[in-house]
Amino acid sequence: MSGIRFATARALFETFPQSITKLAVAPTDESPVIFLKSLLAREKFEDAVTFCAYLLPRREAVWWACKSTRALPGAVPQDRPAALAAAEAWVREPDEQHREAALAVGAQGDVKEPMTWLALAAGWSSGSLSSNPKMPVPAPHYLTARAVRLAVLLSARSVQSPVRPAHLRSLVADGIQLAEAGLE
């Protein structure tokens, strides 16, 4: 089943106006996949990662970020596997218990590390951002995409030129495939 939730790239921009500030390109009325492929053709790789993070439904986006991070040799540091495990556990079983566990792990992490953003992406997928049940703070709908974007871009920074463009192109191609096919 397709994970594409928008008829046009412009519809995504309208749904996530926060994403516009992160992209250096204007929206079009092309299908999201065509728009994404045009970003790749113009070598706007970071824009393509950003657009893909917002295009994918939350669960698929977190899975894509986990796979993207795992694709890098040495990307999962020995002292941070808990964040990746928490995010992957939420993808496998996207319930409140796993979401809260991912949020707790992410909240303890280093914001300079992609693993932290993986856990936060899952933790921010729904529910409350507050641990106080008497004062719930609903998670804004764009936070998962924002965290996914950071996780993928931070992990990709470890890839050196001239390999980095090809690596980002491959990650976005995986995102397109996931958008078209969905999970399971």
Beta strands, then each sheet from edge to edge (+ up, - down):
end
